[in-house]
Amino acid sequence: MMTAARAASPRGRTSPLEVLRHDPAVYATGRVWSEKVEALWGADQAAFATLTPRGNVTVVHGSGHNVYRDAQAVSVTAVRQVLKALVTRQ
């Protein structure tokens, strides 16, 4: 799946990207899915972040699937950082 996305991505693209990842411990406690699926999910999110040299993955401790609800301050900070980087071209 990521191979197709990478192939479609323009070379040299430098847009900032912040991937906020749920806390794997929250999913393990709730037995949301298996360790294998968790590992694949994490690997896919890490690969997604590599589509741009300015991609980053942050695990948000204590959050579940809805990171934006579980960690509102972290989510808002991430959005502001990406917007600032776009506006100032940093």
Number of C-alpha atoms within 10 A of each C-alpha: 7 13 11 8 11 15 10 10 12 10 10 9 11 15 15 20 22 17 17 21 20 22 17 22 13 15 18 13 9 9 10 14 12 11 13 9 11 15 12 12 14 17 12 14 18 17 17 21 18 16 24 19 13 16 17 16 17 15 14 19 15 14 21 20 15 12 19 16 12 16 17 13 11 16 18 11 11 17 14 12 15 17 14 13 15 13 9 7 11 11
